[in-house]
């Protein structure tokens, strides 16, 4: 079985990532959504080189990294929790 410190680190990484995903969901829906709508209405009448709607790919990029990190954290947690043998058994 994995040592206590390994389980603690793997569990902490998983929990931190999931809390970050929940926080990002709240920030995107409650803060960034209305903010981008206000900015689009304010500057919508003027010609823009880079429209604000074209800049929203940054938020989706952050989501992609968080989801990929969550997948890696889940795999790492399962590997650490499922490890039952030590290297000495193979030598």
N, CA, C and O of each residue as an XYZ file, in Angstrom:
364
protein
N       0.845     -1.183      0.000
C       0.000      0.000      0.000
C       0.884      1.237      0.000
O       2.026      1.196      0.457
N       0.363      2.306     -0.501
C       1.120      3.550     -0.578
C       1.345      4.122      0.816
O       0.573      3.888      1.746
N       2.413      4.867      0.920
C       2.691      5.507      2.199
C       1.688      6.633      2.446
O       1.025      7.105      1.522
N       1.590      7.049      3.689
C       0.643      8.086      4.065
C       0.941      9.398      3.359
O       0.018     10.080      2.913
N       2.199      9.761      3.251
C       2.560     11.011      2.611
C       2.200     11.002      1.124
O       1.753     12.019      0.594
N       2.390      9.873      0.452
C       2.026      9.776     -0.965
C       0.514      9.919     -1.148
O       0.058     10.610     -2.059
N      -0.249      9.273     -0.293
C      -1.708      9.399     -0.362
C      -2.148     10.828     -0.083
O      -3.067     11.335     -0.726
N      -1.495     11.477      0.872
C      -1.828     12.854      1.204
C      -1.554     13.784      0.028
O      -2.381     14.639     -0.289
N      -0.412     13.628     -0.615
C      -0.054     14.493     -1.739
C      -0.982     14.247     -2.924
O      -1.446     15.202     -3.547
N      -1.257     13.000     -3.243
C      -2.147     12.697     -4.367
C      -3.567     13.196     -4.096
O      -4.203     13.765     -4.983
N      -4.058     12.989     -2.899
C      -5.397     13.468     -2.540
C      -5.479     14.977     -2.524
O      -6.477     15.549     -2.964
N      -4.442     15.631     -2.023
C      -4.423     17.090     -1.990
C      -4.407     17.674     -3.401
O      -5.105     18.652     -3.670
N      -3.624     17.092     -4.299
C      -3.590     17.569     -5.683
C      -4.955     17.416     -6.340
O      -5.398     18.308     -7.062
N      -5.618     16.304     -6.099
C      -6.939     16.077     -6.679
C      -7.962     17.060     -6.120
O      -8.759     17.620     -6.872
N      -7.946     17.269     -4.830
C      -8.900     18.189     -4.206
C      -8.654     19.620     -4.662
O      -9.605     20.344     -4.956
N      -7.401     20.037     -4.727
C      -7.086     21.403     -5.162
C      -7.552     21.630     -6.595
O      -8.097     22.687     -6.909
N      -7.341     20.649     -7.461
C      -7.780     20.808     -8.845
C      -9.296     20.877     -8.946
O      -9.821     21.705     -9.691
N     -10.004     20.041     -8.225
C     -11.457     20.068     -8.293
C     -12.024     21.366     -7.717
O     -13.002     21.895     -8.245
N     -11.429     21.881     -6.651
C     -11.868     23.160     -6.100
C     -11.582     24.293     -7.089
O     -12.384     25.217     -7.225
N     -10.448     24.221     -7.773
C     -10.123     25.232     -8.777
C     -11.115     25.189     -9.933
O     -11.510     26.238    -10.443
N     -11.524     23.999    -10.353
C     -12.521     23.883    -11.416
C     -13.848     24.494    -10.972
O     -14.486     25.210    -11.743
N     -14.267     24.219     -9.741
C     -15.514     24.814     -9.241
C     -15.414     26.326     -9.142
O     -16.363     27.034     -9.481
N     -14.276     26.828     -8.681
C     -14.077     28.270     -8.586
C     -14.072     28.906     -9.969
O     -14.648     29.977    -10.161
N     -13.436     28.266    -10.922
C     -13.397     28.782    -12.289
C     -14.794     28.810    -12.893
O     -15.128     29.749    -13.616
N     -15.611     27.811    -12.617
C     -16.990     27.785    -13.101
C     -17.768     28.969    -12.551
O     -18.507     29.624    -13.286
N     -17.606     29.247    -11.263
C     -18.285     30.380    -10.641
C     -17.795     31.694    -11.236
O     -18.600     32.564    -11.567
N     -16.488     31.841    -11.374
C     -15.925     33.093    -11.901
C     -16.384     33.326    -13.337
O     -16.711     34.454    -13.705
N     -16.411     32.281    -14.143
C     -16.812     32.453    -15.538
C     -18.278     32.842    -15.645
O     -18.622     33.726    -16.429
N     -19.142     32.206    -14.878
C     -20.571     32.474    -15.001
C     -21.002     33.733    -14.271
O     -21.834     34.483    -14.783
N     -20.462     33.982    -13.101
C     -20.943     35.090    -12.284
C     -20.211     36.404    -12.529
O     -20.788     37.471    -12.322
N     -18.965     36.351    -12.961
C     -18.177     37.569    -13.088
C     -17.820     37.869    -14.538
O     -18.110     38.957    -15.036
N     -17.193     36.915    -15.219
C     -16.706     37.185    -16.566
C     -17.818     37.278    -17.600
O     -17.717     38.073    -18.534
N     -18.866     36.495    -17.459
C     -19.981     36.539    -18.410
C     -20.642     37.901    -18.464
O     -20.709     38.501    -19.536
N     -21.139     38.415    -17.332
C     -21.745     39.754    -17.353
C     -20.749     40.848    -17.710
O     -21.118     41.834    -18.348
N     -19.495     40.689    -17.309
C     -18.486     41.703    -17.629
C     -18.237     41.793    -19.135
O     -18.151     42.891    -19.685
N     -18.121     40.660    -19.793
C     -17.927     40.701    -21.252
C     -19.166     41.233    -21.962
O     -19.039     41.906    -22.985
N     -20.361     40.947    -21.448
C     -21.573     41.505    -22.049
C     -21.596     43.028    -21.942
O     -21.959     43.714    -22.897
N     -21.210     43.554    -20.784
C     -21.174     45.009    -20.589
C     -20.153     45.646    -21.514
O     -20.430     46.668    -22.143
N     -18.976     45.046    -21.599
C     -17.929     45.607    -22.463
C     -18.345     45.554    -23.924
O     -18.081     46.498    -24.669
N     -18.991     44.472    -24.354
C     -19.449     44.371    -25.744
C     -20.497     45.428    -26.056
O     -20.508     45.981    -27.155
N     -21.385     45.717    -25.097
C     -22.383     46.755    -25.328
C     -21.760     48.141    -25.374
O     -22.184     48.987    -26.161
N     -20.752     48.379    -24.532
C     -20.143     49.711    -24.469
C     -19.319     50.016    -25.709
O     -19.377     51.130    -26.228
N     -18.554     49.047    -26.191
C     -17.656     49.303    -27.307
C     -18.187     48.729    -28.613
O     -17.487     48.750    -29.626
N     -19.400     48.224    -28.603
C     -19.953     47.600    -29.792
C     -20.211     48.573    -30.935
O     -20.223     48.173    -32.099
N     -20.416     49.837    -30.616
C     -20.722     50.820    -31.659
C     -19.467     51.297    -32.384
O     -19.566     51.905    -33.449
N     -18.306     51.035    -31.831
C     -17.060     51.505    -32.421
C     -16.344     50.357    -33.119
O     -16.416     49.214    -32.667
N     -15.655     50.650    -34.214
C     -14.890     49.579    -34.872
C     -13.725     49.124    -33.990
O     -13.053     49.936    -33.354
N     -13.505     47.823    -33.967
C     -12.468     47.262    -33.117
C     -11.504     46.431    -33.952
O     -11.900     45.743    -34.894
N     -10.249     46.510    -33.589
C      -9.260     45.665    -34.259
C      -9.439     44.218    -33.816
O      -9.473     43.309    -34.646
N      -9.554     44.004    -32.498
C      -9.799     42.682    -31.939
C     -11.080     42.748    -31.120
O     -11.058     43.235    -29.989
N     -12.186     42.274    -31.660
C     -13.442     42.297    -30.890
C     -13.319     41.474    -29.609
O     -12.593     40.482    -29.559
N     -14.028     41.896    -28.598
C     -13.950     41.220    -27.300
C     -14.457     39.782    -27.409
O     -14.016     38.911    -26.659
N     -15.375     39.529    -28.333
C     -15.880     38.167    -28.479
C     -14.813     37.228    -29.037
O     -14.901     36.017    -28.835
N     -13.806     37.760    -29.735
C     -12.727     36.923    -30.239
C     -11.701     36.593    -29.162
O     -10.863     35.715    -29.366
N     -11.747     37.262    -28.042
C     -10.769     37.044    -26.979
C     -11.244     36.031    -25.945
O     -10.523     35.750    -24.988
N     -12.434     35.482    -26.117
C     -12.954     34.563    -25.099
C     -12.316     33.180    -25.179
O     -12.595     32.337    -24.326
N     -11.473     32.920    -26.168
C     -10.807     31.622    -26.249
C      -9.815     31.429    -25.098
O      -9.420     30.299    -24.810
N      -9.418     32.496    -24.452
C      -8.487     32.390    -23.327
C      -9.141     31.618    -22.179
O      -8.497     30.778    -21.550
N     -10.400     31.895    -21.912
C     -11.109     31.198    -20.831
C     -11.240     29.711    -21.164
O     -11.046     28.867    -20.289
N     -11.562     29.383    -22.402
C     -11.660     27.977    -22.777
C     -10.301     27.294    -22.703
O     -10.229     26.105    -22.393
N      -9.233     28.016    -22.978
C      -7.892     27.447    -22.833
C      -7.582     27.100    -21.388
O      -6.969     26.069    -21.110
N      -8.000     27.954    -20.473
C      -7.810     27.665    -19.047
C      -8.614     26.422    -18.658
O      -8.129     25.581    -17.901
N      -9.844     26.303    -19.176
C     -10.665     25.130    -18.905
C      -9.993     23.859    -19.391
O     -10.007     22.843    -18.697
N      -9.403     23.908    -20.580
C      -8.743     22.725    -21.134
C      -7.607     22.269    -20.225
O      -7.475     21.079    -19.938
N      -6.790     23.216    -19.773
C      -5.686     22.845    -18.887
C      -6.188     22.293    -17.557
O      -5.607     21.344    -17.030
N      -7.249     22.862    -17.007
C      -7.788     22.357    -15.748
C      -8.356     20.950    -15.902
O      -8.159     20.107    -15.026
N      -9.049     20.688    -16.992
C      -9.620     19.359    -17.210
C      -8.517     18.334    -17.446
O      -8.583     17.222    -16.922
N      -7.507     18.696    -18.228
C      -6.387     17.763    -18.441
C      -5.653     17.477    -17.136
O      -5.261     16.339    -16.875
N      -5.469     18.509    -16.322
C      -4.821     18.307    -15.036
C      -5.684     17.444    -14.123
O      -5.151     16.653    -13.345
N      -7.006     17.580    -14.201
C      -7.898     16.740    -13.400
C      -7.771     15.280    -13.809
O      -7.750     14.395    -12.954
N      -7.687     15.021    -15.110
C      -7.530     13.646    -15.580
C      -6.217     13.057    -15.074
O      -6.182     11.913    -14.620
N      -5.146     13.830    -15.150
C      -3.845     13.367    -14.663
C      -3.896     13.132    -13.152
O      -3.324     12.156    -12.666
N      -4.564     14.001    -12.408
C      -4.663     13.837    -10.948
C      -5.452     12.579    -10.587
O      -5.080     11.864     -9.657
N      -6.525     12.307    -11.304
C      -7.308     11.107    -11.024
C      -6.482      9.859    -11.311
O      -6.474      8.923    -10.512
N      -5.782      9.839    -12.451
C      -4.936      8.690    -12.777
C      -3.844      8.507    -11.728
O      -3.588      7.388    -11.285
N      -3.203      9.603    -11.331
C      -2.141      9.518    -10.319
C      -2.688      9.031     -8.982
O      -2.036      8.240     -8.300
N      -3.871      9.492     -8.603
C      -4.464      9.067     -7.340
C      -4.781      7.573     -7.365
O      -4.543      6.871     -6.382
N      -5.314      7.089     -8.476
C      -5.629      5.668     -8.595
C      -4.356      4.831     -8.559
O      -4.324      3.775     -7.927
N      -3.315      5.293     -9.230
C      -2.047      4.558     -9.231
C      -1.450      4.510     -7.832
O      -0.985      3.460     -7.389
N      -1.462      5.648     -7.131
C      -0.892      5.681     -5.781
C      -1.730      4.833     -4.833
O      -1.178      4.098     -4.014
N      -3.043      4.923     -4.929
C      -3.899      4.156     -4.016
C      -3.859      2.661     -4.313
O      -4.008      1.846     -3.403
N      -3.661      2.298     -5.567
C      -3.684      0.891     -5.927
C      -2.355      0.182     -5.830
O      -2.281     -1.031     -6.030
N      -1.328      0.902     -5.532
C      -0.006      0.265     -5.464
C       0.106     -0.562     -4.182
O      -0.035     -0.036     -3.078
N       0.360     -1.859     -4.342
C       0.423     -2.744     -3.170
C       1.757     -3.467     -3.067
O       2.015     -4.135     -2.066
N       2.610     -3.350     -4.081
C       3.883     -4.050     -4.032
C       5.017     -3.047     -3.914
O       4.855     -1.866     -4.223
N       6.146     -3.523     -3.470
C       7.322     -2.684     -3.349
C       8.372     -3.203     -4.310
O       8.232     -4.305     -4.841
N       9.406     -2.442     -4.537
C      10.457     -2.810     -5.489
C      11.200     -4.050     -5.017
O      11.671     -4.827     -5.847
N      11.318     -4.258     -3.714
C      12.057     -5.405     -3.183
C      11.427     -6.736     -3.587
O      12.125     -7.749     -3.635
N      10.133     -6.758     -3.877
C       9.486     -7.998     -4.294
C       9.969     -8.473     -5.655
O       9.897     -9.664     -5.955
N      10.460     -7.557     -6.480
C      10.905     -7.916     -7.823
C      12.395     -8.219     -7.892
O      12.856     -8.774     -8.889
N      13.153     -7.874     -6.871
C      14.612     -8.044     -6.909
C      14.986     -9.416     -6.397
O      16.168     -9.756     -6.349
